[in-house]
């Protein structure tokens, strides 16, 4: 029985509805906003001293809110969970997110890469404006409240600086994040609290992460922290599908990381789990055909050193030259055919993903099969889940944040439906909209 049905069966005035949001990241705050807009009393609880801490850190180098690419491409970034996320993204996608930010007085622009940023590139002004609007709408915030599950009466049990406290609500939204960046609150401590209820939770794994490589001490000491620009990364995934992307990455003390690595991290992680290690190839001259590289490398160099020759003929120097010496013997470095072959396909063995706590985000979480269409737990009616704690992953570039916002909106609407407060659908307009909206198949074919 829903809350609305319960109310109808009772005598007396209807009590104001209260909803607890546990987790003050983008998903939780967006659920709070969706609910408060319908007059619901909302209490936001967070274990940290302030909300949005991971959001603020993610925006430290430039707040990448979303991406401007066409919707049919945008949706594919969510891989196997595209079918579950697509309705949420259709309801609140990149365009809606930009309009929402504009409503907070934060204008956005599209960068050269297609990524969307606030004009000042900062996260803090957006968060301040958002929190001000939430408080004005009646949302209450309770900091340093670490959720410990439910008590025997169904109350939400918290540990606080003032001791244990219990709160009761008509519905609850869990937006507790994944398992990365534990110091900011996303520590995955919620997993056993749900598993004990029989909720299906896929193991939390690192996503958008770096990978370990067994560098020599000489290479590590000289090049750790250096970017490796204009390279292509290629490998074959667990399904035998060839993968190749061009971009840049970063050499670290432990291995490699950076946007080019993050984009393929899910495929690499899964192949590592299946095979124990993964051999990738780096094309150090991705814009040059192999024949041209060989021709330039094979040119007589006279009295010039090999380093000078490579720099002048193929623009290979610094960290790229260091990688070649890491992969080849001195004899092989002086074999033009072998050297040219390695420039175009330098082998690199990945040993393991970096630890979950170092990852930008996490894969795994509450499986969609454990939820109904409103993101409500089948095992715990009245409890909804949103954000990164759901079982999905996406690359950096605005895709992570967009889906967190979208799932927060979806969970908020799900709660409204559970409480019997959802806005009645206009059947005529809905039919017209459905008739004019192309299907997924039609979008793909176009």
N, C-alpha and C positions, 0 to 999 in steps of 0.2 A: 504494500500500500504506500502510495506517495504521500508527501506532506500535505498536498492539496486535498487528497482523499481523506486523510486523517482529520483535517480541519472541518471538512464537510460533515463528518460523522459526529463531531463534538458540538455541544451547546456553548453559547456564549461568544463574545467577540474574538476575532482572530488576533492572535498575538503577533507582534512584529517578528519577522524572520531574522535569524542571525546566522552568519556563515563564518567559519574560521578558515583562514588561509595560512598554511604552514609553509613558510619559505618566501623570502622577500626579494627574489630575483625577478627578471622580466615576466616570466610566466605567471608567478603568483600575483604580482602587481597588476598585470593585465586582467587576470580573473577578478581581482578586487575592484578594478574600475568598471568592468562589465556588470558586476553585481550592484555596486553602489549606484550606478546610473538608473537602476530599477527600484531604488529606495530600500535595498536590503542593508541591514546593519552588518558591517564587515570588520572583523578583527584580524589583523595580520601579525603572525608570530614568527620570530626569527631567532636563531641561536646566537647570531653575531650582534655586536653593539650597534650596527646600523644596517640598513637594507642596501641591496644593489652593489655589494662589494666586488663581486666577480665582474659585474657589468662595468663598473668603473675601471677595473684593472684591464679588462679587455679593450677599453677605449683609450688606454694610455698612449698608444702610438697612433691614434686616429680612430674615431668611433665609426666602424664599418657597420651600418645598420642593416642594409639589405643589398640586393643586386638588381640591376636594371635589365638583365637579359630577358628574352621572350619567355612567357609563362610556360610554354611547352618544354623549353630547355631547363628552366628553373626547377620544375618539378622532378626532373630526372636526377637531380643532385641528391635525392633522398633514397636512392637505390631500392632495396627490397621493400622498404616501408613507404614507397611512394603512394600505393593505393590507400593506405590509412591516412596519410598526411594531406593528400590532395584536396579533399573536401574542406579541411581547415584552411589551407592556403588559398583556395578559391574564395572563402569567406573573408579572410584577412591576410592578404598577400603583400607584396612589395608596394603596390600603389596605395593600399589602405594604410600601410605602415608610414609611408611618407606623408600622407594626409594627416594622420594622427600626430606625427611630430610637428607638422606645420600648425596644428591646432594648439600645440603647446608653445607656439612662438619660436620654434626651432626650424629654420629653413634648411633644406638639404640640396645637394648637388650630386651629379653623376661624374665620377672620376674617369680617367682615360681607360681604366681597366673594366669599366662598367659597374664598379662598386659604388654604393651610395653612402655619402657621409653628411653629417651636419656641416654647415658652412664654416663653423669655427673648429671643426674636427674633434670637438670635445664631448665627453659623455656627461660630465658633471652638471653643466647648465640644464641639459635635458632632464636628468634625474631630479634636480632641484625643482624644476617647474612641474614635473609629474607628481612628486610627493606633495607639493603645495596643493595641487588640484585634488589629489586623493583626500588629503586632510579636510579641505573645504567641502568635500562631498560626504564627510562623516566617517571616513575610514580611520580606525584606531590602530596604532602600532605598539607592539609589545616586544621589546628587544631583550636579548639574553634569555630567551625562553627556548630551551632545548627539548624538543618533543621526545617523549619516551613511550609512546603508544597509548592504548586506551585502558581505563580502569574497568572494573566489573560492571559499572553502571553505564558504560559507554562514554564517559567523560575523557577529554584529552588531557593526558598527564604530561606536565612539563617540569623540568628542573630549572630553577631560576636562582639568582644571587640571594633571594630571600627564602629559598627552600622550595620544596615541592608545591606545585599549584595545579589545580584542575579547572578546566574550562568546558562548558557545554555549548553546543551549537546545533542548529537544525541540519546543517550540512557542513562538510569539510572539503577543502581543496588542498591536496598535497602537491607542493611544487618545490621539492627538496633538492633538486639538482642531481647530478650524477656522482662520480667518485673522484673527479680531478680537482686539484687546487683545494685540498682539505682545509688549509689555513684560512680560506675565505668562506668556509661553511659547507662546501660540497664534499662530504666525506663518505657518503654511501652508508651511513650508520642506520638508515631507515630499512635497509634490505631485510635483515632478520625480523623486523617488526611486521613486515608484510608477509614474508615467507611463512611465519607461524600461523597465519590465517589461511594458508594454502594458495596465496597469490603466486602466479607464475612470474618469476623474475629471471630474465636472462643475465648471466654473469656480467658484471661491469668490467669493461676492458678499455685500454687506452685508445683514443681516437685523435686524429690531428696531432700525431706524436712523432718524435724522432726515433731513430733506430741505432742500435749498437753496431760498430764496425771495429775490427781489431787493427787499429792504426799502429804503425811503428812509433816508438818514442820520438824519433827524429821528426817525423811528419806531424805528430800531435803537437809537439812543443813549438813548431814553426808556424803551423797553419790553423790551429784551433781558434775559432772565432772569426775566421775569414769567410766572406761570401764567395760562392762559386756561381758566377753569372753566365747566362746564355749557354745553357746545357740542355740536353734532352735525356730523360730518364725512361728506360724501357725494360719490360720484363713480361713474362707470361703468367697469367693468374691461375688460380687453382682449377678453373674450368678450361684452361688451355687457350684462353683468349689473349691475343697480343695487346699490350698496353704501351703507349708512348705519349709523353707530354714534354713540352719544352717550357723552361722557366729558369728559376734560380733556387739554390739551396744554400745551407750554411754548414760548414764543417765545425764540429764540436770536439771536445776532449774525448767524448765517448763514441761519436759516430757522425751522423748527419741529421739535420732537421731543416725546417723552412717550408715555404709555401709549396714548392714542387713535391716535397716529401709528404706534407700533410694531405695533399690532394689524393695521393695514392695510398695513404696509410692503412685504410681499411682492407684493401686488397692485399697489401704486403703483410699485414698482421694475420690475416686468415691463411695465407700461404705459409707463413712461418709456423703457425699452429699445426698445419697439416704435414709440413716437411722438415721442420727443425731449423732450417736456414734457407735463405733466399739469395740467389745470384741475380743482381740487376746489372744493367749496362748503362754507362754514361757516354753520351756523344758530346765530346768537348768542342766540336765544331759543327753544330747542328745545321747551319745554313750553307755548309760546303758539301758538295757531292764527294763521295769517296775517291773518285778518280782524280779530282783536283787536289785533294789532300795528299795523295800519294805522289802526284807529280811535283808538288811544291816541296815535300819532304825529301824527295829523291834528288833534287837539284844539287849540284856540287856546291859545297860550302867553303871550299878553300881553307884558309887559315882561321875562319870564324869558329867559335865554339858552337856546340850543338844547341845550347840554350839560346844564343843569339840567333842562330839559324831558325829555330822554331818560332821565336818571337817575331822575326822579320818576315818569314814566309807564310806562317799559318796563324799568327797572332796567338801563339800558345806560350805562356810564361807564368811566373808566379805559382799560384796554387794549382793551376792545371798542369804545369810542368812537374810540380811536386807529386801530383797524383800519378803521372806517367812513371816517374821513378819509383813510386810505391808499388806499381803493378809489374814493372819490367826489370829485368837484369840489365847491367851495363852493356852486355853484348846485344841484347834485344833492342836497347835504345839506339844502337848504331846500325840496326837492320831496318832500312827504309820501309819495306813492306810490312814488317811486324809493327813498327812504330805507327805507321799510318792507320793500320787496322785497329790498333788500340786507341788512337785518338778518336776514331769513329765509334768504338764499342769497348770502352774501358770496363772490365769486370770488377764488380764490387760485391762482397758477400755481407749480407745483413744477418746478424746473429740473433737479435731479439728486439722487440719494441722497448722503448724506455718505460720506466714505471708509470703506472696509472696516475699517481699524484703529480707527475710532471707534465702530463698531457694537457692540451688545450681543452679537450672535451672528452667525454667517455661514450662508448657504445654499450649496448645492453641496457637493462632496466625492466620496468614493468611491461610485460608483453601485452600487445593490443588484444590478444585473445583472452586476457583476464579482465577486459573492460567491455562495457556496452558501447553503443554508438555515441553516447554522451560523455564518454571517458569516465564513467562510474565503475568502480570495482564491483564485479559480480559477487565477490565473496564478502563485500561490506557495503550494502546499499547506503547511499547518502555520502559516500566518500569518493572523491574524484581525483584524478591525477593529471598533471600537466608538466610541460617543459622537458628538461634533459633527463629526468628520471624515467621517462618513457623509453621504450626499446627502439631507438632510431639513431642514426648518425648522419652527418653531412660535413662537407669540407668547410673550411673557413671561406670568407668572402661575402658574408652577410646571410648565408643560408642557415647557420645555427641560430642566430638571433631571430630571424623571421619566423622560423618554426616554433621557437619558444613563445614569442608573442601570439602567434596564431593558435597554439594549443591552449594558451591561457584564456583567450577569448572563447574557444570552444568549451573549455571546462566551465567557465562562468555561465555560458548559455545552457550548458547541461544542468548546472545547479538550478538555474531559473526554471527550467522545465520540471525538474524534480520537486521544486517548491510550488509549482503551479503558477509561476509568475511570468512565464514566457509570453512574449507578445504574440497575439493571434496572427496567424499567417493570412495574408490576403490571397485567397485562392485564385482569383482572376489574374492578379498581377504575377503570381507565382507561375501560373500556367503560361502566361505570355512570355515571361522571362525564360522559362524552360524551353519554350518553342524557339526562341531567338538565340539561345546559347548553344554553340556547336558542341557536339559530343567529343570525348577524348579522341575517338577514332577519327572524327572529322578534322579535329585540330592537327592530329598527327599527319593525316593525308595532305592537309593544306601546307 
